[in-house]
Amino acid sequence: MRLQLTLLWLSLSLIRNSQGHARTFTRCQLSRELLRYNFPRTLIPNWVCLIEHASGRTTDKVTNHNNSYTSFGLFQINNKEWCKKGRKGGHCSMKCEDLLNEDLADDVRCAKRIYDRVGFKAWPASYAYCKEKSLPDLSKC
């Protein structure tokens, strides 16, 4: 019995570790990360607002929508157009599950591609929310 419990624990640990770790950013951490990935400084408050509204600044956020698609990760990138569940695909040529870890490089590549094609309107709820609100004050970051 003890051996079975040990094997179960080991298996669960390996599964958890293979999926990567999630991360929740503070506003300032997120601002610095976006700058590190060369987002335009003038748009950082817009991106922070959008990310706060979409994912709560958390990399492992998954949102199932009523219209049968799902949004993934920090930027809440959807599998309707941009990624595919379980395999590479979509306009970003990536697995949606790869958006759920703390490695932001692929998330950023895809988010920039989306922004270059359609702007912030690709995130309609967050775009509308941030448009009506004052943007976050990042001056102390």
C-alpha positions in Angstrom: 0.0 0.0 0.0 2.8 2.4 0.9 4.6 1.7 -2.4 1.3 2.4 -4.3 0.9 5.7 -2.5 4.5 6.7 -3.2 4.1 5.8 -6.9 0.9 7.8 -7.1 2.5 10.8 -5.5 5.5 10.5 -7.9 3.2 10.3 -10.9 1.2 13.3 -9.9 4.3 15.3 -9.2 5.7 14.5 -12.7 2.4 15.4 -14.4 2.3 18.7 -12.5 6.0 19.5 -13.3 5.6 18.6 -17.0 2.8 21.1 -17.4 4.9 24.0 -16.3 4.2 26.5 -13.6 1.6 29.2 -13.5 2.4 32.7 -12.4 0.4 35.7 -11.2 2.1 39.0 -11.8 1.8 42.3 -9.9 1.1 45.3 -12.1 4.7 46.4 -11.9 6.1 42.9 -12.7 3.8 42.7 -15.7 4.8 46.1 -16.9 8.5 45.2 -16.7 7.9 41.9 -18.5 6.0 43.6 -21.3 8.9 46.1 -21.7 11.4 43.3 -21.6 9.5 41.8 -24.6 9.7 45.1 -26.4 6.1 46.2 -26.2 5.8 49.9 -27.0 6.2 51.9 -23.8 3.2 54.1 -24.7 0.9 51.0 -24.9 2.0 49.3 -21.7 -0.9 50.7 -19.6 -3.4 49.5 -22.3 -1.9 46.0 -22.3 -1.8 45.9 -18.5 -5.5 46.9 -18.3 -6.5 44.4 -21.0 -4.5 41.6 -19.2 -6.0 42.5 -15.8 -9.5 42.4 -17.2 -9.0 39.3 -19.3 -6.9 37.0 -17.0 -6.3 38.7 -13.7 -2.6 38.8 -14.6 -2.5 35.0 -14.3 -0.8 32.7 -16.8 -3.0 29.6 -16.3 -6.4 31.2 -16.8 -8.8 29.2 -19.0 -12.1 30.6 -20.0 -14.8 28.5 -21.7 -17.1 30.7 -23.8 -20.8 29.9 -24.6 -20.0 29.9 -28.3 -17.9 26.7 -28.0 -14.4 28.2 -28.0 -11.9 28.7 -25.2 -9.4 31.4 -24.3 -6.1 30.6 -22.7 -3.4 32.2 -20.6 -2.3 35.6 -19.6 -3.5 37.2 -22.9 -6.6 35.0 -23.1 -5.9 33.9 -26.7 -8.7 31.9 -28.2 -8.8 28.6 -30.0 -11.4 29.9 -32.5 -8.6 31.5 -34.6 -5.2 31.7 -33.0 -4.3 28.3 -31.4 -5.5 24.7 -31.4 -6.2 22.4 -28.5 -3.9 19.5 -28.3 -1.9 20.3 -31.4 -0.2 23.2 -33.2 -2.5 25.2 -35.3 -4.4 28.5 -35.8 -2.9 31.7 -37.0 -0.2 31.5 -34.3 0.7 27.9 -35.1 0.7 26.8 -31.5 -1.0 24.5 -29.0 -3.3 26.5 -26.8 -2.0 24.6 -23.7 1.4 26.2 -24.3 -0.2 29.5 -23.3 -0.8 28.2 -19.7 2.8 28.2 -18.3 5.0 31.0 -17.1 7.1 31.1 -20.2 5.7 34.2 -22.0 7.8 34.1 -25.1 5.2 32.2 -27.2 2.3 34.0 -25.6 3.9 37.3 -26.5 4.7 36.2 -30.1 1.0 35.3 -30.6 -0.4 38.4 -28.8 1.7 40.7 -31.0 0.6 38.8 -34.1 -3.0 39.3 -33.1 -2.5 43.0 -32.3 -0.7 43.5 -35.6 -3.6 42.0 -37.5 -6.7 43.4 -35.6 -5.5 45.6 -32.7 -7.0 45.5 -29.3 -10.4 44.8 -30.9 -9.4 41.1 -30.8 -10.2 41.3 -27.1 -13.6 43.0 -27.4 -14.8 42.7 -23.7 -11.5 43.8 -22.3 -11.0 46.5 -25.0 -14.5 48.0 -24.2 -13.7 47.8 -20.4 -10.3 49.5 -20.7 -11.6 52.1 -23.2 -14.2 53.3 -20.6 -11.9 53.2 -17.6 -8.8 55.2 -16.8 -5.8 53.2 -17.5 -3.6 51.8 -14.7 -1.1 54.2 -13.2 2.3 52.6 -13.7 4.4 55.6 -12.9 5.7 54.1 -9.6 6.9 51.0 -11.5 
